[in-house]
Amino acid sequence: MDFTEGLVDTAYRAYEKKLLKLVKEGKIPKHVGIIMDGNRRFARELDMKPTQGHREGKDKLEEVIEWCREIGIKILTVYAFSTENFKRSREEVLELMRLFIENLKKAADDERVHKNKIRIKVIGQREVLPEELREAIEYAEERTKNYDEFFFNIAIAYGGREEIIKAIKEIAQEVKDGKLEVEDITEETVRKHLYTGDLPDPDLILRTSGEERISNFLLWQSAYSEFYFADIYWPTFRKIDFLRAIRSYQMRQRRFGR
């Protein structure tokens, strides 16, 4: 590292430290949702296979979990694989499934997960996933089911519209079975039938890669969420970018439709 690079690095670290202090002094969002976008474009620009981009993205996620814990965020929900992603090449889909299996098993046995009491939960249509992945999901969830210090939700084979349809069908069945009156259906009724029914809605939803849409992610839950779009690919998402997103959230006045 030459003298100029050293100065830039020092300035960056000083700014990151200052920003971290400001964030910790502000109101911390309880639940953050992240659309981890840009793995493939990141790989393409570096002449790598898309699968390598996904592996780089996996490493970034581990960092972000630590950043969340550092500032006091209690719930993190990440969009890892949508129902539409099954339309990608067979090679890429298979590699992603292998990556999920590998890392769910690894997380379930990671001493950091148990030390920090992190509960792992996968949300989405499990019935369309490979059996080995379903087994890995069950293993991770079973090993962490009693933890409540940090809630880590991974959306795999997930679609917001599908989630709402699932809730509607379950409620309709309750009405049909005489367990529920139509007049008694409320927002709370619907909420209880969502994948995240036992958690508060996200305060902030963050998306990387510069795209400004939510792509069928937590449609019901994000009704009053704040949104932040970072013009940077997920694997290159820095701590300073994360802190800027949280700081932006802190500087907004949330009205919840009022």
Contacts in CASP RR format, 6 or more apart in sequence:
PFRMAT RR
TARGET T0000
AUTHOR 0000-0000-0000
METHOD contacts of the structure
MODEL  1
MDFTEGLVDTAYRAYEKKLLKLVKEGKIPKHVGIIMDGNRRFARELDMKP
TQGHREGKDKLEEVIEWCREIGIKILTVYAFSTENFKRSREEVLELMRLF
IENLKKAADDERVHKNKIRIKVIGQREVLPEELREAIEYAEERTKNYDEF
FFNIAIAYGGREEIIKAIKEIAQEVKDGKLEVEDITEETVRKHLYTGDLP
DPDLILRTSGEERISNFLLWQSAYSEFYFADIYWPTFRKIDFLRAIRSYQ
MRQRRFGR
1 9 0 8 1.000
12 240 0 8 1.000
15 240 0 8 1.000
16 239 0 8 1.000
16 240 0 8 1.000
16 243 0 8 1.000
19 240 0 8 1.000
19 243 0 8 1.000
19 244 0 8 1.000
19 247 0 8 1.000
20 70 0 8 1.000
20 71 0 8 1.000
20 243 0 8 1.000
22 247 0 8 1.000
23 71 0 8 1.000
23 243 0 8 1.000
23 246 0 8 1.000
23 247 0 8 1.000
23 250 0 8 1.000
24 71 0 8 1.000
26 250 0 8 1.000
27 250 0 8 1.000
28 71 0 8 1.000
28 72 0 8 1.000
28 73 0 8 1.000
28 246 0 8 1.000
29 73 0 8 1.000
29 202 0 8 1.000
29 203 0 8 1.000
29 204 0 8 1.000
29 246 0 8 1.000
29 249 0 8 1.000
30 73 0 8 1.000
30 74 0 8 1.000
30 75 0 8 1.000
30 200 0 8 1.000
30 203 0 8 1.000
31 73 0 8 1.000
31 74 0 8 1.000
31 75 0 8 1.000
31 76 0 8 1.000
31 77 0 8 1.000
31 199 0 8 1.000
31 200 0 8 1.000
31 201 0 8 1.000
31 202 0 8 1.000
31 203 0 8 1.000
31 204 0 8 1.000
32 68 0 8 1.000
32 73 0 8 1.000
32 75 0 8 1.000
32 76 0 8 1.000
32 77 0 8 1.000
32 202 0 8 1.000
32 203 0 8 1.000
32 204 0 8 1.000
32 205 0 8 1.000
32 206 0 8 1.000
33 76 0 8 1.000
33 77 0 8 1.000
33 78 0 8 1.000
33 79 0 8 1.000
33 202 0 8 1.000
33 204 0 8 1.000
33 205 0 8 1.000
33 206 0 8 1.000
33 217 0 8 1.000
33 218 0 8 1.000
34 64 0 8 1.000
34 76 0 8 1.000
34 77 0 8 1.000
34 78 0 8 1.000
34 79 0 8 1.000
34 205 0 8 1.000
34 206 0 8 1.000
34 207 0 8 1.000
34 208 0 8 1.000
35 79 0 8 1.000
35 205 0 8 1.000
35 206 0 8 1.000
35 207 0 8 1.000
35 208 0 8 1.000
35 214 0 8 1.000
35 215 0 8 1.000
35 217 0 8 1.000
36 57 0 8 1.000
36 60 0 8 1.000
36 61 0 8 1.000
36 78 0 8 1.000
36 79 0 8 1.000
36 80 0 8 1.000
36 208 0 8 1.000
36 234 0 8 1.000
37 207 0 8 1.000
37 208 0 8 1.000
37 209 0 8 1.000
37 210 0 8 1.000
37 211 0 8 1.000
37 233 0 8 1.000
37 234 0 8 1.000
38 208 0 8 1.000
38 209 0 8 1.000
38 233 0 8 1.000
38 234 0 8 1.000
38 235 0 8 1.000
39 50 0 8 1.000
39 53 0 8 1.000
39 54 0 8 1.000
39 56 0 8 1.000
39 57 0 8 1.000
39 233 0 8 1.000
39 234 0 8 1.000
39 235 0 8 1.000
40 50 0 8 1.000
40 53 0 8 1.000
40 54 0 8 1.000
41 209 0 8 1.000
41 233 0 8 1.000
42 53 0 8 1.000
42 56 0 8 1.000
42 233 0 8 1.000
42 234 0 8 1.000
42 235 0 8 1.000
42 236 0 8 1.000
43 49 0 8 1.000
43 50 0 8 1.000
43 51 0 8 1.000
43 52 0 8 1.000
43 53 0 8 1.000
43 54 0 8 1.000
43 56 0 8 1.000
44 50 0 8 1.000
50 92 0 8 1.000
51 91 0 8 1.000
51 92 0 8 1.000
51 95 0 8 1.000
51 96 0 8 1.000
51 99 0 8 1.000
53 235 0 8 1.000
54 92 0 8 1.000
54 95 0 8 1.000
54 96 0 8 1.000
54 99 0 8 1.000
55 99 0 8 1.000
56 235 0 8 1.000
57 234 0 8 1.000
57 235 0 8 1.000
58 99 0 8 1.000
58 103 0 8 1.000
59 235 0 8 1.000
60 234 0 8 1.000
60 235 0 8 1.000
60 237 0 8 1.000
61 78 0 8 1.000
63 239 0 8 1.000
64 76 0 8 1.000
64 237 0 8 1.000
64 242 0 8 1.000
65 76 0 8 1.000
65 118 0 8 1.000
65 150 0 8 1.000
65 152 0 8 1.000
67 239 0 8 1.000
67 242 0 8 1.000
67 243 0 8 1.000
68 76 0 8 1.000
68 150 0 8 1.000
69 116 0 8 1.000
69 150 0 8 1.000
71 243 0 8 1.000
71 246 0 8 1.000
74 149 0 8 1.000
74 150 0 8 1.000
74 151 0 8 1.000
75 150 0 8 1.000
75 151 0 8 1.000
75 153 0 8 1.000
75 199 0 8 1.000
75 200 0 8 1.000
75 202 0 8 1.000
76 150 0 8 1.000
76 151 0 8 1.000
76 152 0 8 1.000
76 153 0 8 1.000
77 123 0 8 1.000
77 153 0 8 1.000
77 154 0 8 1.000
77 155 0 8 1.000
77 196 0 8 1.000
77 202 0 8 1.000
77 218 0 8 1.000
78 152 0 8 1.000
78 153 0 8 1.000
78 154 0 8 1.000
78 155 0 8 1.000
79 155 0 8 1.000
79 158 0 8 1.000
79 215 0 8 1.000
79 217 0 8 1.000
80 100 0 8 1.000
80 154 0 8 1.000
80 155 0 8 1.000
80 156 0 8 1.000
81 96 0 8 1.000
81 100 0 8 1.000
81 155 0 8 1.000
81 156 0 8 1.000
81 157 0 8 1.000
81 158 0 8 1.000
82 155 0 8 1.000
82 157 0 8 1.000
82 158 0 8 1.000
82 159 0 8 1.000
82 215 0 8 1.000
82 216 0 8 1.000
82 217 0 8 1.000
83 125 0 8 1.000
83 128 0 8 1.000
83 157 0 8 1.000
83 158 0 8 1.000
83 159 0 8 1.000
83 162 0 8 1.000
83 216 0 8 1.000
84 216 0 8 1.000
85 93 0 8 1.000
85 96 0 8 1.000
86 93 0 8 1.000
86 128 0 8 1.000
86 157 0 8 1.000
97 129 0 8 1.000
97 130 0 8 1.000
97 132 0 8 1.000
97 133 0 8 1.000
100 133 0 8 1.000
100 136 0 8 1.000
100 154 0 8 1.000
100 156 0 8 1.000
101 130 0 8 1.000
101 132 0 8 1.000
101 133 0 8 1.000
101 136 0 8 1.000
104 120 0 8 1.000
104 122 0 8 1.000
104 133 0 8 1.000
104 136 0 8 1.000
104 137 0 8 1.000
104 139 0 8 1.000
104 140 0 8 1.000
105 136 0 8 1.000
105 139 0 8 1.000
105 140 0 8 1.000
107 113 0 8 1.000
107 120 0 8 1.000
107 140 0 8 1.000
108 120 0 8 1.000
108 136 0 8 1.000
108 139 0 8 1.000
108 140 0 8 1.000
108 143 0 8 1.000
108 144 0 8 1.000
109 143 0 8 1.000
112 118 0 8 1.000
113 120 0 8 1.000
113 144 0 8 1.000
114 143 0 8 1.000
114 144 0 8 1.000
114 147 0 8 1.000
116 149 0 8 1.000
116 150 0 8 1.000
117 147 0 8 1.000
117 148 0 8 1.000
117 149 0 8 1.000
117 150 0 8 1.000
118 144 0 8 1.000
118 147 0 8 1.000
118 149 0 8 1.000
118 150 0 8 1.000
118 151 0 8 1.000
118 152 0 8 1.000
119 144 0 8 1.000
119 145 0 8 1.000
119 146 0 8 1.000
119 147 0 8 1.000
119 148 0 8 1.000
119 150 0 8 1.000
119 151 0 8 1.000
119 152 0 8 1.000
120 140 0 8 1.000
120 141 0 8 1.000
120 143 0 8 1.000
120 144 0 8 1.000
120 152 0 8 1.000
120 154 0 8 1.000
121 141 0 8 1.000
121 151 0 8 1.000
121 152 0 8 1.000
121 153 0 8 1.000
121 154 0 8 1.000
122 137 0 8 1.000
122 140 0 8 1.000
122 141 0 8 1.000
122 153 0 8 1.000
122 154 0 8 1.000
122 155 0 8 1.000
122 156 0 8 1.000
123 153 0 8 1.000
123 154 0 8 1.000
123 155 0 8 1.000
123 156 0 8 1.000
123 158 0 8 1.000
123 163 0 8 1.000
123 195 0 8 1.000
123 196 0 8 1.000
124 155 0 8 1.000
124 156 0 8 1.000
124 157 0 8 1.000
124 158 0 8 1.000
124 159 0 8 1.000
124 162 0 8 1.000
124 163 0 8 1.000
124 195 0 8 1.000
125 157 0 8 1.000
125 158 0 8 1.000
125 159 0 8 1.000
125 162 0 8 1.000
126 134 0 8 1.000
126 137 0 8 1.000
126 157 0 8 1.000
128 157 0 8 1.000
129 137 0 8 1.000
129 156 0 8 1.000
129 157 0 8 1.000
133 156 0 8 1.000
137 156 0 8 1.000
151 199 0 8 1.000
153 195 0 8 1.000
153 196 0 8 1.000
153 199 0 8 1.000
155 217 0 8 1.000
158 195 0 8 1.000
158 217 0 8 1.000
159 216 0 8 1.000
159 217 0 8 1.000
160 216 0 8 1.000
160 217 0 8 1.000
160 218 0 8 1.000
160 219 0 8 1.000
160 220 0 8 1.000
161 216 0 8 1.000
161 219 0 8 1.000
163 194 0 8 1.000
163 195 0 8 1.000
163 219 0 8 1.000
163 220 0 8 1.000
164 190 0 8 1.000
164 194 0 8 1.000
164 219 0 8 1.000
164 220 0 8 1.000
166 193 0 8 1.000
167 190 0 8 1.000
167 193 0 8 1.000
167 194 0 8 1.000
167 220 0 8 1.000
168 190 0 8 1.000
170 193 0 8 1.000
171 180 0 8 1.000
171 185 0 8 1.000
171 189 0 8 1.000
171 190 0 8 1.000
171 193 0 8 1.000
174 180 0 8 1.000
175 181 0 8 1.000
175 182 0 8 1.000
175 185 0 8 1.000
180 189 0 8 1.000
190 220 0 8 1.000
191 197 0 8 1.000
191 220 0 8 1.000
194 220 0 8 1.000
194 221 0 8 1.000
196 218 0 8 1.000
196 221 0 8 1.000
201 218 0 8 1.000
201 221 0 8 1.000
201 222 0 8 1.000
201 223 0 8 1.000
201 224 0 8 1.000
201 225 0 8 1.000
202 218 0 8 1.000
202 221 0 8 1.000
202 222 0 8 1.000
202 225 0 8 1.000
203 225 0 8 1.000
203 226 0 8 1.000
203 249 0 8 1.000
203 254 0 8 1.000
204 225 0 8 1.000
204 226 0 8 1.000
204 227 0 8 1.000
204 228 0 8 1.000
204 245 0 8 1.000
204 246 0 8 1.000
204 249 0 8 1.000
205 214 0 8 1.000
205 217 0 8 1.000
205 218 0 8 1.000
205 222 0 8 1.000
205 225 0 8 1.000
205 226 0 8 1.000
205 227 0 8 1.000
205 228 0 8 1.000
206 227 0 8 1.000
206 228 0 8 1.000
206 229 0 8 1.000
206 230 0 8 1.000
206 245 0 8 1.000
207 213 0 8 1.000
207 214 0 8 1.000
207 227 0 8 1.000
207 228 0 8 1.000
207 229 0 8 1.000
207 230 0 8 1.000
208 230 0 8 1.000
208 232 0 8 1.000
208 233 0 8 1.000
208 234 0 8 1.000
208 237 0 8 1.000
209 230 0 8 1.000
209 231 0 8 1.000
209 232 0 8 1.000
209 233 0 8 1.000
209 234 0 8 1.000
210 229 0 8 1.000
210 230 0 8 1.000
210 231 0 8 1.000
210 232 0 8 1.000
211 229 0 8 1.000
212 229 0 8 1.000
214 222 0 8 1.000
214 227 0 8 1.000
218 225 0 8 1.000
224 254 0 8 1.000
224 256 0 8 1.000
224 257 0 8 1.000
226 249 0 8 1.000
226 252 0 8 1.000
226 254 0 8 1.000
228 245 0 8 1.000
228 248 0 8 1.000
228 249 0 8 1.000
230 237 0 8 1.000
230 241 0 8 1.000
230 244 0 8 1.000
230 245 0 8 1.000
232 238 0 8 1.000
232 241 0 8 1.000
END
